[in-house]
Amino acid sequence: MGGTAIQRIRYGLTGLAFVFLMVLIGTAITSNEEKPEPSNEVTNLAEPPSDPLAELGVAPGSGAENVADPPPKQ
């Protein structure tokens, strides 16, 4: 039985190596196809994205802005 366990491990590792190589080759092929060719056109730059937390009113501010009014004295 000892020989069959070693043989199964060897087959499993060989299969994993084969799958890894196939994924590596496939990634190399598809990454080369997706690169766009550089163009000489000037593109319009969009405005930088605004802070979504500030738009919702939950962005942290300075300590003075976040302090609540003191409770009234009785």
Contacts in CASP RR format, 6 or more apart in sequence:
PFRMAT RR
TARGET T0000
AUTHOR 0000-0000-0000
METHOD contacts of the structure
MODEL  1
MGGTAIQRIRYGLTGLAFVFLMVLIGTAITSNEEKPEPSNEVTNLAEPPS
DPLAELGVAPGSGAENVADPPPKQ
51 59 0 8 1.000
53 59 0 8 1.000
60 66 0 8 1.000
END
